[in-house]
Amino acid sequence: MVETRQRNLLLLTGLLGTAAAGSLGWAAIHAGPVHRAQIPLLLAATTTIALGNACSAQLRVRTQARLSFTSAAILVTATAVPIGWLILCTACGVAIAKAVTRYPVARQLHKAVHNTAKDIVGAAAVGLAMVQAGVAPSVDGPHIAVATWPQYAAALICGAAAFAVVEEAVTPAAVAAATGRSWWQVLRTDLDVRIMCRAVALGIAMGMVALLMINRQWPFALPLVTLAMYVVYKHRLHVLTERRAWEQVAATTDELNSAPDLTSIIHTAARGASALFVASCVEVELWGMGPARLVRITGTQVVHDGPPPAPADLPQGYVANCAIDSRTVGPIGVIRLYLDGQDRLSNRERSMLRALGVALATALTNAGAFVGLLEQAHHAETQARRDALTGLSNRRELLDQLNHLLARGHLGSPALAMVDLDKFKEINDSFGHAIGDQLIVDVAQRLASAAQARGALVARLGGDEFAILFKTVPAEATAIALAERVIRCLDTPLDVSGLSIIIKASVGVALAEPGTSGAELLHRADHAMYRAKRGKVTVALYRHERDNGVFHLRTLAADLGNAAEAGQISVHVQPIVHLGTGQVVACEAIPRWDHPQHGTIEPAAWLDLIERSDHLAMITGKIVDLALAAARQWQAAGVRLPVAVNISQRCLLDVHLPHMVLGRLQIHGLEPSSLVLELTETAGISKLEAVDRAVAALRNAGVRLTVDNFGTGPSSLSVATRVPLDGLKVDAAIIDGLLSSQNAALVVRAATQLSQDLGIGVGAEGVSTDEQRRLLWDMGCITGQGDLFGPPEDVATMVDALRDGRDGTFVRLAQPITSGPTAVPLGHAN
């Protein structure tokens, strides 16, 4: 590849040199004799062109292209000497400039020949354009008397255009051949600056013509004019180049920070370095981020991405290295720039390369930390779905699997079998908990093995209760037969630590019906299991007429539409307490349904119906309205606390939600910070763009957002990483097992670590004992709610409790913990 570039560059130089030689030959023939009186004018012209060529400014960092004032000098000279002498003066002047600026090595000599030939061809083009425009100066002096100012102006414009055509065709082609970039990409780079400089050169030439029309001696001042022009514009171009280079460094840094993965970060850094330093090749080698890796980029193309070493096809020239240093682990890699030529990086360029290395190290470190955090959270979430003792799925995983099957609605219906071991408590009390635990493990292994053969899932619900999920069952008789076959695995006595134990079980079976939820099916199977125990049979099937405690879901779904309008929906409030100080920091509004036939129905029994109904928006609005009215009531009593309201993530798909929430805040005269919306879990919703718009509108207004039931739902991790949050609340099921389950503790620690990394707060539900409170506080959890601090109460009762407090202390419901960690407060604890 490098040899191909060099061959193309030599071919371009050869063509250009041929054209320049032809121009010089023509000029030597047609220039005419030189008289002694003409020598000063020709010397002035040659000096002007030499100064214009030698006085150049670099357009960009490490670029092959430099902006010289040759065009201005040639345009000015073209107004004073004829075309033949213009070409000869250009050749002499450019040659002198190249000799003065020193080109000692073969590569630099090649560049000098190339640029000299280009300027000679450009001068010939300028002279021809001006002759065609009707302006032809003589050595004796310009024909000012026979040409008008508009004629000279038109001729200069034509000459400037001719020189621009030559230079913009040749220079980008040469840079493209040397660097591997496209001609069009090189042409567009700094085009605005070049256009500005050509306009300045044209203006200077026009000004000189005006002076020549006044006094024919002004051509001898051309060298001074050229030098003055260089001094004026060099600083301006330097400032512009410096600013653009650092802007490009900043743009690359922004791209690194927004890159989605490790590969994108490395490729972005390599391409950014290639564009900034116009390197023929860039390598990024890493050895401190997993397996050693080498990425090589030529131009914008990735030619190698894998373990080092890469195939050795490297360009010749200077190699600049920059270490990639992580502040936490030290050197983790290196950036290598392969630059054309033998020039070294300037101090300014080294500073830019170091800045790029620091940005890359930061992006890599952040990416590694984020990946590790995601893996840790994923592991914790996976563990939260497993039973710690047996390794089986737990209740949460069972319900997720069951609800997924119910939502799919394929042929056949899921069936659930609830298994309870008979007289297990007697075995546990007689032989001890160690034998009891081992018995549970052995039973779990037998059930799992027997169920797996029939494509079923076994979960441990706690204690001696298991559940078996049969995914597709055509009829009730089939469900009973499957349950009987699986449970036969317990007919053989179990050998537990040398003891032969015969274990029996009671099984309740329930078959899913249209509209049945996972929780309802679990309740039905549990009801059937207790009937089996009472009837002293092994397997019992659920029957509607024998379950007075089961509500008819279709009837409840139909009643939901009238519940809000009939005033059947109300809210009780439960305090959210700072675990360290014992002070109340917020209250959660918990909705209740006062059904005219079934009495008070708790949220767990009907919120799932709302989410699947057409009444979600209406009832959500009603609950928010009641919660804000409660907050207004206690604020009027002098208790300034925010109110938290649970809403489904599906509400975020409603484009009218932000308007509804903000409108009700305004009606009740409350600030947006008085409301905290707690998002319940719905898989997949957090990945939709509509959610982003709703969240942005609410957060911009000042409403705070937290995730409820964190660590147990199907989407808690995706919500926490995508939706901007103010806090997390660990589910009560996790807190309930905190003192006995290592997995529960791992979930809480993962939640606190995640919240600290995201800069948000973390709270806990279901805090019922002082031991749980102190352990949560030691683990970095800031707020909690549960029976330890008080059950849900009506608003008036809660206002009185807040004002009276514990031991007469305003809004304090628990004694403070005197020592503990300092952590980020929960969103609604501010």
Buried (B, 14 or more C-beta within 10 A) or exposed (E): BBEEBBEBBEEBBEEBBEBBEEBBEBBEEEBEEEEEEBEEBBBBBBBBBBBBBBBBBBBBBBBBBEBBBBBBBBBBBBBBBBBBBBBBBBBBBBBBBBEEEEBEEEBBEBBBBBBBBBBBBBBBBBBBBBBEBBBBBEBEBBEBEEBEEEEBBBBBBBBBBBBBEBBBEBBBBBBBBBBBBEBEBBBEBBEEBBEBBBEBBBBBBBEBBBBBBEEBEBBBBBBEBBBEBBEEBBEEBEEBBEEBBBEBBEEBBEBBBEBEEBBBBBBBBBBBBBBBBBBBBBBBBBBBBEEBBBBBBBBBEBBBBEEBEBEEEBBEBBBBEBEBBBEEEEEBBBBBBBBBBEEEBEEEBEEBBBBBBBBBBBBBBEBBEEBEBEEBBEEBBEBBBBBBBBEBBBBBBBBBBBBBBBEEEEEBBBBBBBBBBBEBEEBBEEBEEEBBBBBBBBBBBBBBEBBEEEEBBBBBBEEBBBBBBBBEBEEBEBBBBBBBEBBEBBEEEBEBEEEEBEBEBBBBBBBBBEEBBBBBBBBBBBBBBBBBBEEEEBBBBBEEEEBEEEBEBEEBBEBBBEBBEEEBBBBBBBBBBBBBBBBBBBBBBBBBBBBEEBEEBEBEBBBBBBBBBEBBBBBBBBBBBBBBBBBBBBBEBEBEBBBBBBBBBBBBBBEEBBEBBBEBBEEBEBEBBBBBBBBBBBBEBBEBEEBBBBBEBBBEBEBBBBBBBBBBBBBBBBBBBBBEBBBBBBBBBBBBBBEEBEBBBBBBBBBBBBBBEBEBBBBBBBBBBEEBBBBBBEBBBBBBBBEBBBEBBEBEEBBEBBBBBBEEBEBBBBEBBEEBEEBBBBBBBB
